[in-house]
Amino acid sequence: MEMADMAHFSASTLSQAAAGRRLPTLQVLLAYVRACGADPDPWEKRWEQVRHDMFGPEKERTSVSFDSRDVGLEEATSFVGREGELEVGSEMIERCRLVTLAGVGGVGKTRLAGRLVRHVAGRFKDGSYRVELADVNRGDAVAAAVAAAVGVQTAAEQDPLDELTRALQGRSVLLLLDNCEHVLDASAQTVRALLTLLPELRILTTSRQPLDIGEEYVLQVKPLALPVLGGGHRGEAGDEVEFRAASPAVTLFVDRARAASPGFRVTRANQTVLAQVCRTLDGLPLALEIAARRLRTLTLDELLERLDHRFALLGPGGRDRTAHPRHHALRALFDWSYELCTDAERAAWQQLSLCSGGVLLTDAEQLCGRTAADEAQDIATPEEVFESLAGLVDKSLLTRVETGGRSRLYMLETVRAYGQERLAESGQAQGALRRHRAWYLGLAAQAGAAYGSSEQADWLRRLRSEHANLRQIVTSPQAAGEPAETVLRASLGLWLHCLTSGHVGEGAQWMRRIIERHPLPPHPETTLTWCRAVWVASFLLILHGDRTSTLEMIGRGEQALAAVPDVDVTASEVAGAELTAAFLQLRSLMALMAEDAEGCARYALSALGTGHWSVMLLTKPQCIAQLGFSAVIQGDHARSTTLLQEALDMSEAQGDTWHRCYLLWALAIEHGETGRAKEALGLLRRALQHAWEIDEQMGEATLSETLAWVLASCGGARSAALVLGAADRVWHPSGVPRLFGFAAMAAHRERGLDHARQALGETEYVRAYREGQQLGLRAALEMVFEDVDQLTDQDGTSAPIEDENPDSGHAGAGRWHGTASHSPVAPRHWNVRARE
């Protein structure tokens, strides 16, 4: 696996190459040798000798028929990447009679097919022939084109298939049929007939969609692998750096850029922009090649800036004059794909081009289905909608990925950009935009209504995959004709989603933007909906650490509630009371995080005293939990245990997965405070299992900080340092102060950190901390719990957390405000890995 990372091949490919059962491709061999640190030159000579021994002089006798244009491209430009496809394609041709290279236009199917033919040419003693179908406009001309490419002369009254069969009978031949997509039916019929009549024949085809006949094996050709943004390379700003091998897309772009503009080079100063260019163009080889030629006129930065209008920028001016007219411009390439689509497929392409980050198949069916409300549109049946989506997948315009047993569809950004341009031209853009926004805002509103219930976990997972779509909607202007309350109602689904997915900072900015657009309730009847959005904004701002803005936001919400006229007891009045309690709960939370136990209790009790609590805002169990946590800080452990257990029982009864994470966390702290380390570890493990169930990143990091304290306090200093380092990878990008700025827990963490440093020494502590950063939090936790399990298995118990203040009246007193000390009872074999 380490070699695979260095060689950019899969581990299985390298393993198969080393097995000695067949000759690997030269690219795989050389990658393997380089990964071993050996000199590739003698190995290349050995490979050539083995190839000669295997195929003998037959290779020289092979007649490979390619037209001059292809030969010129092969000689003039390098072939980049595709080692994996070459390996797999070679194997497929060896064992399958029909192989189709399928992929979106401009992905490099023709170049790959040509290289594949050259790789396997020695296996076909009677030759390999290329049939170019790009200019064949009639289905009945396909067989004649194949015959002409093979050199079979047919009279007008003769059937080309009959003549081909007589000419190729008993011969070992490989046929390449290039660009079949526009004559798909005729290509399929010709291929099937030839395979039936000529048992020794092998056929390789390229097409934007498979031929869909029984003998066919499909190799999906994807864009070139992209560089990872954010990776730095040492060197001065002007120094050239070698990082092209990390990404075939970058390698291709740089190669073509140097050909177009010989002064171009990669430096540390421009490598990030270069990576962004390649990513913006999706790694599509044709787009990269045309864009590289634009460097004669533009700087790399200017090129990136203009890629928002890529179809104008990558027009005929950057074409390869020897290429087929369809490849002269990026737009021409997609115009061709568009023409091959049915009307329903074009409409689906346009609608789904609005989706960012992919779309579930079931959502796509809803978005693309016609409704009676759509003016001048026929109503399509679900079957017709599904077929249009399947058609886009077949044409390589959509890619299907299985996630959690469900199909999710993705579009390349370039495909999306073309679809959006076509949508704007169609006059249907506003309707499509309203459908898109209404659907995803509706999902967020449903998720908000389910919070605090047994459906909460499912909705959190649901919104997680739609974060990019939600971002696009919230940060864009409101659609024409869209009611203001649509966004406000959806806000209720954002607070817990942003928290659990580690996007608290971004979520706070979303809510600022929404409230700025609607500084007051749009209408009197939307006051309660607006106040719920203000509550969401306030909650995220608390977690973001902006206390001033939080207080201002809470005040605005309370002021709006106070302005609601008094009426008889109605649903609206109850909802108003629930919101009043929810704002008091937020004030209590702010006091708790500032270690103001008195203020925390006062606001929490006031909230509970209203007698009305919103389940979806978790008001009642959260207030009880805040009272319990306040008791932990005050050292009143009997009261804290009772309150926290009561809140936990409520959450368990409701099926609230998320809240249980934090309630178990609070109970673990309480157990740690009273010297029950084994019980604290058990509670933390339970809490982490709930966090993993919903992939709750912030909860995982929070729990890990407390786990590190427990570990450090009972002898697991190295494990503590490992966990602390791993947790850093979650806090830094989240936009959240460590431990949400919770003053007591921040001080608590520092004492645990000091304890680990003292036990390990600075050098070993830093080493373990960095190891945790490299591992990632999930892997570090699994490693640590393995050690905990081994410890428990050997001793049957774990060391208690020692009282840091022997003079106190209860075990663990002073933990929040005392000084850390070494545990005299730490077991000698606590950290197995440190001992090894």
Residue pairs with C-beta under 8 A, 6 or more apart in sequence:
1 11
3 11
3 14
3 32
3 35
3 36
4 10
4 11
4 13
4 14
4 35
6 34
6 35
7 14
7 31
7 32
7 34
7 35
8 31
8 83
8 225
8 245
8 246
8 248
9 28
9 31
9 32
9 83
9 84
9 87
10 84
13 28
13 83
13 84
13 87
14 28
14 31
14 32
14 35
16 22
16 24
17 24
17 28
17 29
17 32
18 32
23 47
23 50
23 51
23 54
24 32
24 87
25 83
25 86
25 87
25 90
25 119
26 44
26 47
27 83
27 86
27 87
28 83
28 87
29 43
29 44
29 47
30 40
30 43
30 44
31 83
33 39
33 40
33 43
34 40
51 59
51 122
52 59
54 122
55 122
55 123
58 122
58 125
59 121
59 122
61 125
62 121
62 122
62 124
62 125
62 127
62 128
63 127
63 128
64 117
64 118
64 121
64 127
64 128
64 129
65 127
65 128
65 129
65 130
65 149
65 150
65 151
66 74
66 114
66 130
67 130
67 132
69 322
69 323
70 110
70 114
70 130
72 322
73 111
73 322
74 114
77 255
77 256
77 259
78 255
79 111
79 115
80 224
80 248
80 251
80 252
80 255
80 285
81 224
81 225
81 248
81 249
81 251
81 252
82 108
82 112
82 115
82 224
82 248
85 112
85 219
85 221
86 112
86 115
86 116
86 119
88 219
89 99
89 101
89 112
89 116
89 119
89 219
90 116
90 119
90 120
92 99
92 217
92 219
93 99
93 116
93 120
93 123
93 174
93 202
93 204
94 120
94 123
96 202
96 215
96 217
97 195
97 201
97 202
97 203
97 215
98 191
98 195
98 202
98 203
98 205
98 211
98 213
98 215
98 216
98 217
99 202
99 203
99 204
99 205
99 216
99 217
99 218
99 219
100 180
100 204
100 205
100 206
100 207
100 210
100 211
100 216
100 217
100 218
100 219
101 109
101 112
101 113
101 116
101 204
101 205
101 206
101 207
101 219
101 221
102 109
102 206
102 207
102 208
102 209
102 210
102 218
102 219
102 220
102 221
102 396
103 109
103 208
103 220
103 221
103 222
103 396
104 208
104 223
104 284
104 337
104 395
104 396
104 397
104 412
104 415
105 208
105 286
105 326
105 333
105 334
105 336
105 337
106 284
106 285
106 286
106 287
106 327
106 330
106 333
107 221
107 222
107 223
107 284
107 285
107 286
107 396
108 221
108 224
108 285
108 286
109 178
109 206
109 207
109 221
110 178
110 179
110 206
111 285
112 221
113 176
113 178
113 204
113 206
114 130
114 176
116 204
117 128
117 130
117 174
117 176
117 204
120 128
120 174
121 128
121 174
123 172
123 174
124 172
124 173
124 174
124 202
125 172
126 168
126 171
126 172
126 173
127 171
127 173
127 174
128 173
128 174
128 175
128 176
129 149
129 150
129 173
129 174
129 175
129 176
130 149
130 176
130 178
131 145
131 146
131 149
131 175
131 176
131 177
131 178
132 145
132 149
132 178
132 179
133 142
133 145
133 177
133 178
133 179
133 180
133 182
133 183
133 187
134 178
134 179
134 324
134 326
136 142
136 145
136 183
137 182
137 183
138 183
138 186
139 183
139 185
139 186
140 186
141 183
141 186
142 183
142 186
142 187
142 189
142 190
143 159
143 160
143 161
143 164
143 186
143 190
143 193
144 154
144 160
146 160
146 164
146 175
146 177
146 190
146 194
147 153
147 154
147 160
147 163
147 164
147 167
149 175
150 164
150 167
150 168
150 173
150 175
151 167
152 160
152 163
152 164
152 167
153 163
154 160
154 163
161 190
161 193
161 194
161 197
164 194
165 194
165 197
165 198
168 194
168 198
168 201
169 198
170 200
171 198
171 200
172 200
173 198
173 200
173 201
173 202
174 201
174 202
174 203
174 204
175 194
175 201
175 202
175 203
175 204
176 203
176 204
176 205
176 206
177 187
177 191
177 203
177 204
177 205
177 206
178 205
178 206
179 206
179 207
180 187
180 205
180 206
180 207
180 211
181 207
181 208
181 209
181 340
181 395
182 336
182 340
184 207
184 209
184 211
187 205
187 207
187 211
188 211
188 212
188 213
191 203
191 205
191 211
191 213
192 213
192 215
194 201
194 203
195 201
195 203
195 215
205 211
208 337
208 340
208 395
208 396
209 394
209 395
209 396
210 216
210 218
210 394
212 394
220 396
222 399
223 249
223 282
223 283
223 284
223 285
223 412
224 247
224 248
224 249
224 252
224 283
224 284
224 285
224 288
225 247
225 248
225 249
225 283
226 247
226 249
226 275
226 278
226 279
226 282
226 283
227 243
227 246
227 247
227 249
227 250
227 274
227 275
227 278
227 279
228 246
228 247
228 275
229 272
229 275
229 276
229 279
231 243
231 246
232 268
233 241
233 243
233 268
233 271
234 241
234 268
235 241
235 267
235 268
236 268
237 267
237 268
237 269
238 267
238 269
239 267
239 268
240 265
240 266
240 267
241 266
241 267
241 268
241 271
242 266
243 250
243 266
243 271
244 250
244 251
244 254
244 266
245 251
247 275
247 278
248 283
249 278
249 279
249 281
249 283
249 288
250 266
250 274
250 275
250 278
252 285
252 288
252 289
253 274
253 277
253 278
253 288
253 291
253 292
254 264
254 266
254 274
256 288
256 289
256 292
256 293
257 264
257 292
257 295
258 264
258 265
259 292
260 292
260 293
260 295
260 296
261 295
261 296
264 295
266 274
270 300
270 301
273 300
273 301
273 304
274 300
276 304
277 291
277 300
277 303
277 304
277 307
278 288
280 304
280 307
280 310
280 413
281 287
281 288
281 291
281 307
281 310
281 414
282 412
282 413
282 414
284 412
284 414
286 327
286 330
286 333
287 310
287 314
287 330
287 414
289 320
290 314
290 318
290 319
290 329
290 330
291 303
291 307
291 313
291 314
291 318
293 318
294 303
294 313
294 314
294 318
295 303
298 306
303 313
306 313
307 313
310 330
310 414
310 417
311 329
311 330
311 331
311 334
311 417
311 418
311 421
314 329
314 330
314 331
315 329
315 330
315 331
316 328
316 329
316 332
318 329
319 327
319 328
319 329
320 327
320 328
325 332
326 332
326 333
326 336
327 333
330 414
331 418
334 414
334 415
334 418
337 395
337 397
338 346
338 349
338 418
338 422
340 395
341 349
341 391
341 392
341 395
341 397
342 388
342 391
344 380
344 384
344 385
344 387
344 388
344 391
345 388
345 391
345 392
345 395
346 422
347 368
347 388
348 364
348 368
348 385
348 388
348 389
348 392
349 392
349 397
349 415
349 419
349 422
350 419
350 420
350 422
350 423
350 426
350 428
350 432
351 367
351 368
351 423
351 432
351 435
351 436
352 359
352 364
352 367
352 368
352 392
352 398
352 409
352 411
352 419
353 411
353 415
353 416
353 417
353 418
353 419
353 420
353 422
353 423
354 420
354 423
354 432
354 433
354 436
355 364
355 367
355 411
355 416
355 436
355 469
356 416
356 468
356 469
356 471
356 472
357 465
357 466
357 467
357 468
357 469
358 401
358 408
358 409
358 410
358 411
358 465
358 468
359 367
359 408
359 409
359 469
360 406
360 407
360 408
360 409
360 465
361 389
361 400
361 406
361 407
361 408
361 409
362 406
363 439
364 389
364 409
365 382
365 385
365 386
365 389
366 439
367 435
367 436
367 439
368 380
368 385
368 388
368 389
369 380
369 382
369 385
370 377
370 378
370 379
370 380
371 379
372 379
374 431
375 431
380 388
389 398
389 409
392 398
392 409
393 399
393 400
393 409
397 411
397 415
398 409
398 410
398 411
399 409
399 410
399 411
399 412
400 407
400 408
400 409
400 410
401 407
401 408
401 409
401 410
402 408
403 465
404 461
408 465
411 419
423 429
423 432
430 479
430 480
430 481
433 479
434 479
434 480
434 481
434 482
436 469
436 473
437 473
437 479
437 482
437 486
438 482
438 486
440 466
440 469
440 470
440 473
441 473
441 486
441 487
441 489
441 490
442 490
443 462
443 463
443 466
443 493
444 463
444 470
444 490
444 491
444 492
444 493
444 494
444 497
445 489
445 490
445 492
445 493
446 459
446 493
447 459
447 460
447 462
447 463
447 493
447 497
448 489
448 490
448 491
448 492
448 493
448 494
448 616
449 492
449 616
450 456
450 458
450 459
450 616
451 459
451 492
451 493
451 496
451 615
451 616
451 617
451 618
451 656
451 658
452 615
452 616
452 617
452 618
452 654
452 656
452 659
453 615
453 654
453 655
453 656
454 654
454 655
454 656
455 655
456 496
456 655
456 656
456 657
456 658
456 694
457 657
457 658
457 693
457 694
459 493
460 496
460 497
460 500
460 657
460 658
460 694
460 695
460 696
461 694
461 695
463 470
463 493
463 497
463 501
464 497
464 500
464 501
464 695
467 497
467 501
467 503
470 494
470 497
471 506
471 510
474 487
474 494
474 510
474 513
474 514
475 510
475 513
478 484
478 487
478 517
484 518
484 522
484 523
484 526
485 522
485 526
485 529
485 530
487 514
487 517
487 518
487 533
488 514
488 518
488 522
488 526
488 529
488 530
488 532
488 533
489 529
489 532
491 511
491 514
491 532
491 533
491 536
491 537
492 532
492 533
492 536
492 616
494 507
494 510
494 511
494 536
494 540
495 507
495 536
495 539
495 540
496 658
497 503
497 507
498 504
498 506
498 507
498 508
498 510
498 540
499 507
499 540
499 543
499 698
500 658
500 694
500 695
500 696
500 697
500 698
500 699
501 695
501 697
502 697
502 698
502 730
502 733
502 734
503 734
503 735
504 540
504 543
504 544
504 698
504 734
504 735
504 736
505 544
505 734
505 735
505 736
506 735
507 540
508 537
508 540
508 541
508 543
508 544
508 546
508 735
511 533
511 536
511 537
511 540
511 541
512 537
512 549
514 533
514 537
515 533
515 534
515 537
515 553
518 530
518 533
520 530
520 560
521 527
521 529
521 530
521 531
521 560
522 530
527 560
527 561
527 563
527 564
528 564
528 572
528 575
528 576
528 579
530 560
531 557
531 560
531 561
531 579
532 579
532 617
534 553
534 554
534 556
534 557
534 560
535 557
535 579
535 582
535 583
535 586
535 617
537 553
538 550
538 553
538 554
538 557
538 583
538 586
539 586
541 549
541 550
541 553
542 550
542 586
542 589
542 590
542 593
542 740
543 736
543 740
544 735
544 736
544 737
545 736
545 737
545 740
545 741
547 590
550 586
550 590
551 590
554 583
554 586
554 587
557 579
557 583
558 580
558 583
561 576
561 579
561 580
561 583
564 572
564 576
567 573
574 612
575 614
577 610
577 611
577 612
578 610
578 612
578 613
578 614
578 617
578 619
579 614
580 607
580 610
581 607
581 608
581 610
581 612
581 613
581 614
581 619
581 623
582 607
582 613
582 614
582 617
582 619
584 603
584 604
584 606
584 607
584 610
585 603
585 604
585 607
585 617
585 619
585 622
585 623
585 626
587 599
587 603
588 599
588 600
588 601
588 602
588 603
588 604
588 607
588 623
588 626
589 600
589 622
589 626
591 597
591 598
591 599
591 600
591 602
591 603
592 600
592 626
592 629
592 630
592 633
592 742
593 740
593 741
593 742
593 743
594 743
595 633
595 743
595 744
597 630
597 633
597 634
600 626
600 627
600 629
600 630
601 627
601 630
604 623
604 624
604 626
604 627
604 630
605 623
605 627
607 613
607 619
607 623
608 620
608 623
608 624
613 619
613 620
613 623
615 654
618 656
618 659
620 650
621 647
621 650
621 651
621 654
621 656
621 659
621 663
622 647
622 659
624 643
624 646
624 647
624 650
625 643
625 644
625 647
625 659
625 662
625 663
625 666
627 643
628 639
628 640
628 641
628 642
628 643
628 644
628 646
628 647
628 666
628 670
629 640
629 644
629 666
631 637
631 639
631 640
631 643
632 640
632 644
632 666
632 669
632 670
632 673
633 744
633 816
635 673
635 808
635 810
635 813
637 670
637 673
637 674
637 810
637 812
640 666
640 670
641 667
641 670
644 663
644 666
644 667
644 670
645 667
647 659
647 663
648 660
648 663
648 664
648 667
651 659
651 660
651 663
652 660
657 690
657 693
657 694
658 690
658 694
658 696
658 699
660 687
660 690
661 687
661 688
661 690
661 691
661 696
661 699
661 703
662 687
662 699
662 702
664 683
664 684
664 686
664 687
664 690
665 683
665 684
665 687
665 699
665 702
665 703
665 706
667 683
668 680
668 681
668 683
668 684
668 687
668 703
668 706
668 710
669 680
669 706
669 748
671 677
671 679
671 680
671 683
672 680
672 706
672 709
672 710
672 713
672 801
672 812
672 815
673 801
673 811
673 812
673 813
673 815
673 816
674 810
674 811
674 812
675 800
675 801
675 802
675 803
675 811
675 812
676 800
676 801
677 710
677 713
677 714
677 798
677 799
677 800
677 801
678 792
678 797
678 798
678 800
680 710
680 801
681 707
681 710
681 788
681 798
684 703
684 706
684 707
684 710
685 785
687 699
687 703
688 700
688 703
688 781
690 696
690 699
691 699
691 700
691 703
692 700
692 778
697 730
697 734
698 730
698 734
698 736
700 730
700 777
700 778
700 781
701 727
701 730
701 731
701 734
701 777
702 739
702 740
704 723
704 724
704 726
704 727
704 777
704 780
704 781
705 724
705 727
705 738
705 739
705 745
705 749
705 752
706 745
706 748
707 720
707 723
707 781
707 784
708 719
708 720
708 721
708 723
708 724
708 727
708 749
708 752
708 753
708 756
709 720
709 748
709 749
709 751
709 752
710 801
711 717
711 719
711 720
711 723
711 784
712 720
712 752
712 753
712 755
712 756
712 759
712 820
713 752
713 755
713 801
713 802
713 820
713 823
714 798
714 799
714 800
714 801
714 802
714 823
714 825
714 826
714 830
715 759
715 799
715 823
715 825
715 826
715 827
715 830
715 831
716 784
716 787
716 788
716 826
716 830
716 831
717 755
717 756
717 759
717 760
717 765
717 831
718 756
718 760
718 764
718 768
718 831
718 833
718 834
719 783
719 784
719 787
719 788
719 830
719 831
719 833
720 752
720 753
720 755
720 756
721 756
721 757
721 760
721 764
721 765
721 768
721 769
721 772
722 768
722 769
722 771
722 772
722 775
722 780
722 783
722 784
723 772
723 777
723 780
723 781
723 784
724 749
724 752
724 753
724 756
724 769
724 772
725 768
725 769
725 770
725 771
725 772
725 773
725 775
725 780
726 772
726 773
726 775
726 776
726 777
726 779
726 780
726 781
727 772
727 777
728 772
728 773
729 773
729 776
729 777
730 777
731 738
738 746
738 749
739 745
739 746
739 749
744 816
747 816
747 817
748 815
748 816
751 815
751 818
751 819
751 820
752 820
754 820
755 820
755 821
755 822
756 765
757 765
758 820
758 822
759 822
760 768
772 780
775 783
783 833
786 832
787 830
787 831
787 832
787 833
788 798
790 832
791 798
791 827
791 829
791 830
792 798
794 829
795 827
798 827
799 823
799 825
799 826
799 827
799 830
800 825
801 812
801 823
802 821
802 823
802 824
802 825
803 811
803 812
803 813
804 812
804 813
804 814
804 815
804 818
804 819
804 820
804 821
805 813
805 814
805 818
808 814
829 835
